[in-house]
Structures are given as C-alpha cells and as structure tokens.
Amino acid sequence: MSAMSENLNHLVRQYTIKYEHTLKRICAPLHDLNISDLGYAIIKPDGSFCNLSTFPAFLKYYYAEKKTNPCFSHPDLFQAGYTLLPCTSNSLFLKACESQYDINYALCRFQKHRECMEIFFFHSAIKKSKDCLHSLEKVYLLDKFATYFRQETKTLITKALKEGYNISKARGRAFYEASPQLNLLSDNCKTKQFLKKTSPLTAREHQCLDLLKQGRSAQATAAILDLSQRTVGHYFENIKAKLGCQSKMELLER
C-alpha cells in the first residue's frame, strides 16, 4: 500500500469510521430529500485536507483502488455552485460502484471561502439517483444543511485538519490542474461571460470584486485602479447592496 493510501485510510479510520454514528445522526435530515449518504471535503490552497463520509465502506474501497477525486484540486480552479458528477470518470470503476455500493452520481456543492473550499457530495441510491436533480428544486434547503453540518462538525473538522494530511503533496502536479470535463471550473470562459452578462454590477465594480477575490486590500485595490480608498469603499457598499451581502466575507463566498 502506498504512503498516500495509508494516510488517507488513517483519515477514514479516525474521522469517518470512528465517528460514523455521529455523522449519520447529523446527516439524518437529508433522508427527507431522498439523499442516502453524504461525502464532505475541505481543501485549503496549501493542500491541507479533510474528508468525511457517512459511507465508510465506499470511501475505503475508493481509496483502496487508488482513486483520488478530481475535485480534490486547488480551490482557485473552481467556482462556487452546484453540479452533477459521476463518482468516477472510469466506466469500469463506475460499474463496480453501482453493483457493489448502489451509487453512481452525486449532486456536488462547491462553496468558496477566503481560506478554503468546501465540497458536499449528496448521494442517492441508483434507483433514486434522479432525485439528485430533484434536490435542485430544494437547493435552499441544502444551503441551510451545509451551514448546519459545518456547525455540528466544526470540532471534528478542526481535529482532522490538525493531522496534517496534505493532498497537494499526495497528488503533486495534478493538484494544480483540473479536468476540462469538470463543471464549475473558474477559467470557463462561457461561464464567466454569462455571469458578467447577468450581473447587476458595473465594469468598475467587477474590477473591485475581482481584486478582492485575489486577496487585495482596499488600499491595494485603490492603487491598482488609480482611485481613492474612499471611492473604493463606495464601490464595495454598492456591490454589497446589489448582491444582497452584509460583509466582504459574504462577497468572497458568492
């Protein structure tokens, strides 16, 4: 067994198997939406990583087969949002997942924060896999569940991250690359064009928001755009009002 598999299996044993009943209790409300299982991952730009699941048998099998989810890449490669993804792009492995574990697709929720990216994988049994799409009708409930899950597992996630597992070291160059077949890629030109066309923001407001997401301070933004800090402040007040946000932290999560 490779060092990568050993370390991942350690995470599975310590934080998924050991806390399986706790995780299942926390995720029980999802059954009302015909979602049978949940997978969760948090990834930081430096590669710090945590992976939890209510389905430890599948997670162990997945890593034993030396599979690493292509979504487990650098946060900057993705945008926030929902997408439907197969458990794997390998057709033979997908058939094995279907026959042995009764799952194939997952409705995935990507949430971006300043310091990390969270991914929620909502699984339904194959006979109910179409319910993943139906769940989009209740996406606001999944958003509320994500907040609830984060609050309930905060201590567990913090503890798991302290294990020091680094997905960037494990994946190497692949951590900084993303399959073009994945949705929600941050460099998807069509998506960018669509978002800008439907956005209520002005061109200058877009520039301010883009610089904020790059980690620039208001002072740096003012210098780059040749504006006063006061003007930049006014722009951000307008942006928050237009997007219905209360703070810059909320803007970063949009």
C-alpha positions as CSV (number, residue, x, y, z in Angstrom):
1,M,0.0,0.0,0.0
2,S,1.4,3.5,-0.9
3,A,2.0,6.2,1.7
4,M,-0.8,8.2,0.2
5,S,-3.3,5.3,0.6
6,E,-2.1,4.6,4.2
7,N,-2.5,8.3,5.2
8,L,-5.9,8.5,3.5
9,N,-7.0,5.3,5.2
10,H,-5.9,6.7,8.5
11,L,-8.2,9.7,8.0
12,V,-11.0,7.3,7.1
13,R,-10.5,5.2,10.2
14,Q,-10.0,8.1,12.6
15,Y,-12.7,10.5,11.3
16,T,-15.3,8.6,9.3
17,I,-15.4,5.1,10.8
18,K,-14.8,6.2,14.4
19,Y,-17.5,8.9,14.1
20,E,-19.8,7.1,11.7
21,H,-22.8,7.1,14.0
22,T,-22.3,10.8,14.8
23,L,-22.1,11.7,11.1
24,K,-25.2,9.6,10.3
25,R,-27.1,11.4,13.0
26,I,-26.1,14.8,11.8
27,C,-27.0,13.9,8.2
28,A,-30.3,12.2,9.0
29,P,-32.4,15.2,7.8
30,L,-31.1,14.5,4.3
31,H,-33.2,11.4,4.1
32,D,-36.3,13.7,3.8
33,L,-34.8,14.7,0.4
34,N,-34.1,11.1,-0.6
35,I,-30.4,11.7,-0.1
36,S,-29.0,8.5,1.4
37,D,-25.3,9.5,2.0
38,L,-23.1,12.5,2.2
39,G,-19.4,13.0,1.4
40,Y,-17.6,16.1,2.5
41,A,-14.2,17.6,1.8
42,I,-12.4,20.7,2.8
43,I,-9.4,21.8,0.8
44,K,-7.0,24.7,1.5
45,P,-4.8,26.4,-1.0
46,D,-1.7,24.9,0.7
47,G,-3.2,21.4,0.2
48,S,-4.4,20.9,3.8
49,F,-7.2,18.4,3.5
50,C,-10.1,16.7,5.4
51,N,-12.5,14.1,4.0
52,L,-15.6,12.8,5.9
53,S,-18.4,10.5,4.8
54,T,-21.5,8.7,6.0
55,F,-20.5,5.7,3.8
56,P,-17.1,4.5,5.1
57,A,-17.2,1.2,3.2
58,F,-17.4,3.1,-0.1
59,L,-14.7,5.6,0.9
60,K,-12.3,2.8,1.9
61,Y,-12.9,1.0,-1.4
62,Y,-12.4,4.2,-3.3
63,Y,-9.0,4.9,-1.8
64,A,-8.0,1.2,-1.9
65,E,-8.4,1.3,-5.6
66,K,-6.0,4.3,-5.6
67,K,-8.7,6.7,-6.8
68,T,-8.5,10.4,-6.0
69,N,-11.5,12.6,-6.7
70,P,-10.5,15.1,-9.5
71,C,-12.4,17.7,-7.5
72,F,-9.7,17.5,-4.8
73,S,-7.6,20.1,-6.5
74,H,-6.6,23.7,-5.8
75,P,-9.5,25.9,-4.7
76,D,-8.7,28.6,-7.3
77,L,-9.5,26.2,-10.1
78,F,-13.2,26.2,-9.2
79,Q,-16.2,28.5,-8.8
80,A,-18.9,28.2,-6.2
81,G,-22.1,26.4,-7.1
82,Y,-23.8,23.1,-7.7
83,T,-23.1,20.4,-10.3
84,L,-24.0,16.8,-11.0
85,L,-20.9,14.5,-11.3
86,P,-20.4,10.7,-11.6
87,C,-18.5,9.0,-8.8
88,T,-15.6,8.4,-11.3
89,S,-14.8,9.1,-14.9
90,N,-13.6,5.4,-15.2
91,S,-16.5,3.5,-16.7
92,L,-15.4,0.1,-15.3
93,F,-14.9,1.5,-11.8
94,L,-18.3,3.3,-12.1
95,K,-20.0,-0.1,-12.8
96,A,-18.3,-1.6,-9.8
97,C,-19.6,1.3,-7.6
98,E,-23.1,0.7,-9.0
99,S,-23.0,-3.1,-8.4
100,Q,-21.2,-3.1,-5.0
101,Y,-22.4,0.1,-3.4
102,D,-25.6,1.1,-5.3
103,I,-24.4,4.7,-6.1
104,N,-23.2,6.3,-9.3
105,Y,-23.9,10.1,-9.4
106,A,-23.6,12.8,-6.7
107,L,-25.0,16.3,-6.6
108,C,-22.0,18.4,-5.6
109,R,-22.0,21.7,-3.8
110,F,-18.8,23.8,-4.0
111,Q,-18.5,26.6,-1.5
112,K,-15.6,29.0,-1.6
113,H,-14.2,30.8,1.4
114,R,-11.2,33.1,1.7
115,E,-9.2,30.4,3.4
116,C,-10.6,27.2,1.9
117,M,-13.0,25.4,-0.4
118,E,-15.7,23.0,0.9
119,I,-17.3,20.3,-1.3
120,F,-20.5,18.5,-0.3
121,F,-21.3,15.3,-2.2
122,F,-25.0,14.4,-1.9
123,H,-25.6,10.7,-2.9
124,S,-28.8,8.9,-3.6
125,A,-29.2,5.2,-4.3
126,I,-29.2,4.3,-8.0
127,K,-33.0,3.7,-8.1
128,K,-33.4,7.2,-6.7
129,S,-30.4,8.8,-8.5
130,K,-32.7,11.2,-10.4
131,D,-33.7,12.6,-7.0
132,C,-30.3,14.3,-7.0
133,L,-31.7,16.5,-9.8
134,H,-35.0,16.9,-7.9
135,S,-33.0,18.2,-4.9
136,L,-32.0,21.2,-7.0
137,E,-35.6,22.3,-6.5
138,K,-34.8,22.5,-2.8
139,V,-31.3,23.9,-3.1
140,Y,-32.0,26.4,-0.4
141,L,-32.5,23.5,2.0
142,L,-29.1,22.1,1.0
143,D,-27.6,25.5,1.6
144,K,-29.1,25.5,5.1
145,F,-27.9,22.0,5.7
146,A,-24.4,22.9,4.7
147,T,-24.3,25.6,7.4
148,Y,-25.8,23.2,10.0
149,F,-23.3,20.5,9.0
150,R,-20.4,22.9,9.4
151,Q,-21.5,24.0,12.8
152,E,-22.1,20.4,14.0
153,T,-18.8,19.1,12.8
154,K,-16.6,22.1,13.5
155,T,-14.6,20.4,16.2
156,L,-14.2,17.2,14.2
157,I,-13.0,19.0,11.1
158,T,-10.5,21.1,13.1
159,K,-9.1,17.9,14.7
160,A,-8.9,16.2,11.3
161,L,-7.0,19.1,9.7
162,K,-4.5,19.0,12.5
163,E,-3.5,15.5,11.3
164,G,-1.6,17.5,8.7
165,Y,-2.5,15.4,5.6
166,N,-1.6,17.4,2.5
167,I,-3.5,16.5,-0.7
168,S,-1.1,18.7,-2.8
169,K,1.9,16.6,-1.8
170,A,0.0,13.4,-2.5
171,R,-1.3,14.5,-5.9
172,G,1.7,16.5,-7.0
173,R,1.3,18.4,-10.2
174,A,-2.3,17.1,-10.6
175,F,-3.4,19.2,-7.6
176,Y,-2.8,22.4,-9.7
177,E,-4.7,21.0,-12.8
178,A,-8.3,20.2,-13.4
179,S,-10.0,18.0,-15.9
180,P,-11.7,20.2,-18.5
181,Q,-14.7,17.8,-18.2
182,L,-15.5,19.1,-14.7
183,N,-18.1,21.8,-14.3
184,L,-17.7,24.9,-12.2
185,L,-14.1,25.5,-13.4
186,S,-13.0,29.1,-12.7
187,D,-11.4,29.5,-16.1
188,N,-14.6,28.5,-18.0
189,C,-14.9,31.5,-20.4
190,K,-18.6,30.8,-21.3
191,T,-19.5,30.7,-17.6
192,K,-17.6,33.9,-16.9
193,Q,-19.3,35.7,-19.8
194,F,-22.7,34.5,-18.7
195,L,-22.1,35.6,-15.1
196,K,-21.0,39.1,-16.2
197,K,-23.9,39.5,-18.6
198,T,-26.4,38.7,-15.9
199,S,-24.6,40.5,-13.1
200,P,-26.1,43.9,-11.9
201,L,-22.5,45.2,-11.3
202,T,-20.8,47.8,-13.4
203,A,-17.4,47.1,-15.0
204,R,-15.6,49.1,-12.3
205,E,-17.4,47.2,-9.6
206,H,-16.4,43.9,-11.2
207,Q,-12.8,45.0,-11.1
208,C,-13.0,45.8,-7.4
209,L,-14.7,42.5,-6.7
210,D,-12.1,40.5,-8.7
211,L,-9.3,42.2,-6.8
212,L,-11.0,41.4,-3.5
213,K,-11.2,37.7,-4.5
214,Q,-7.5,37.8,-5.3
215,G,-6.8,38.8,-1.7
216,R,-6.1,42.5,-2.4
217,S,-6.8,45.1,0.3
218,A,-8.9,48.2,-0.3
219,Q,-5.7,50.2,-0.3
220,A,-4.1,47.9,-2.9
221,T,-7.2,48.0,-5.0
222,A,-7.3,51.8,-4.9
223,A,-3.6,51.9,-6.0
224,I,-4.1,49.4,-8.9
225,L,-7.3,51.1,-10.2
226,D,-5.9,54.6,-9.6
227,L,-8.8,55.5,-7.3
228,S,-9.1,56.9,-3.8
229,Q,-9.7,54.5,-0.9
230,R,-12.9,56.4,-0.2
231,T,-14.1,55.7,-3.8
232,V,-13.3,52.0,-3.5
233,G,-15.2,51.9,-0.2
234,H,-18.3,53.4,-2.0
235,Y,-17.9,50.8,-4.7
236,F,-17.9,48.0,-2.2
237,E,-21.0,49.4,-0.5
238,N,-22.8,49.4,-3.9
239,I,-21.6,45.8,-4.6
240,K,-22.9,44.5,-1.2
241,A,-26.2,46.3,-1.8
242,K,-26.7,44.8,-5.3
243,L,-25.7,41.3,-4.3
244,G,-27.6,41.3,-1.0
245,C,-24.5,40.8,1.1
246,Q,-23.7,42.2,4.6
247,S,-19.9,41.9,4.5
248,K,-16.9,41.4,2.4
249,M,-16.7,37.8,3.7
250,E,-20.1,37.2,2.2
251,L,-18.9,38.6,-1.1
252,L,-16.0,36.1,-1.1
253,E,-18.4,33.2,-0.7
254,R,-20.5,34.3,-3.7
